[in-house]
Amino acid sequence: MGGEAETSERQRCDLLVVGSGAGGMAAALTARLLGLEVLVVEKEPLVGGTTARSGGWLWIPCSPHARRAGIVDSREAAARYLRHEAGNHFDPERVEAFLEAGPAMVEFLESRTLVRFVLGPQFADYHPDAPGALAGGRSICAEPFDGRRLGAALAMLRPPLAELTLFGLMVGSGKELTHFFNVTRSARSAAFVAGLLARYARDRLVYGRPMRLVNGNALAGRLLASALELGVAIRCRAPLVELLVENGRVAAWYGHGGDIDRREAERIAGEVLESLGLPTARDARVDGLGAAGLKKLELARALATRPTLLLADESLGGLDEQETEQAADLLQRIRDERGITIVWVEHIMGVLMRVVDRCIVLDHGEKIAEGLPREVAHDPRVIEVYLGTEAEAVQEQVAQRD
């Protein structure tokens, strides 16, 4: 199933799921298994959302896997940890619901769908010395998945980020990564890595791409395969345009909200690519773009939809100093020339404050400062948490800008 949405098409369903990440697809599977007619609409041409590009780890205290592994844990301990981490934002009812439903969700999906998880006993809680924390056993990840199970539908699945692969090979972020680190020190690790590389070479030769999916891509792939097997309808390129209420019930319309023909779409794509300094030829490949070029390509995809609001999340990660400055200048130019509001989440504050109009600074989820860049740059807590010894240099940059 899948494909482009037709604006003239009408499809009735009991449940409409907007977005095809892990949360949306899990809801779709649950509803379908309970007998409902389900439709998933996804604005992107591919399924998986950010899940398909993520590490794919879930924090589920007292999971069935933890119990089988003999992990000593309790919901009370997990609640203490969350209370310590959340502070004033701690919501007892939501936390209790999460701790009760999390293990049940894992058991339900594993018993009724193709979703399978593995325990990450080596992954500690983020603050392992906090009250109620554990040194490992609360994190689970999807088992590696054979993409061949999806058949032709594999083309629907969003690929992982190139920066998170080894020349295209997906490497699991648990024990597999440890084997790669130990490849020259352990015969067992060397054999394991050699096996993965041999399979990768075979897949590239036979299928033209790797077939072994891991991390978030494995989770998205397993959810997609389960949805298709259960008969969940999926429509890509189908952004939600409007919600209507008819006789007390919600009716949803989805589609492009003003279709454009292929020629116009190609014109827009060419214009955006050219403005970002990317190749515009149809047969241009992304192999040699590098980290900065791939980030520009992601930006081009977003700009081609003609947004009024753009979210830039950690856009400077993986870039060198020169590329970082160029990326900041590019975002500033996009804002000024296209009139797009940009919400930029970033930790490199020296570059950030040289460009943005207003800053909101968080520390462990708590807002510690808000205001103009010149005000935030002199805030004592911002200096303590983020700027440190670079405070004077950042303050000088902001002052020159003003």
Beta strands, then each sheet from edge to edge (+ up, - down):
strand 1: 15-18
strand 2: 38-41
strand 3: 57-59
strand 4: 117-119
strand 5: 139-142
strand 6: 145-146
strand 7: 165-166
strand 8: 169-170
strand 9: 212-213
strand 10: 233-235
strand 11: 240-246
strand 12: 249-254
strand 13: 309-313
strand 14: 341-345
strand 15: 359-363
strand 16: 366-371
sheet 1: 1+ 2+ 10+
sheet 2: 3+ 5- 4+
sheet 3: 6+ 9-
sheet 4: 7+ 8-
sheet 5: 11+ 12-
sheet 6: 13+ 14+
sheet 7: 15+ 16-
end
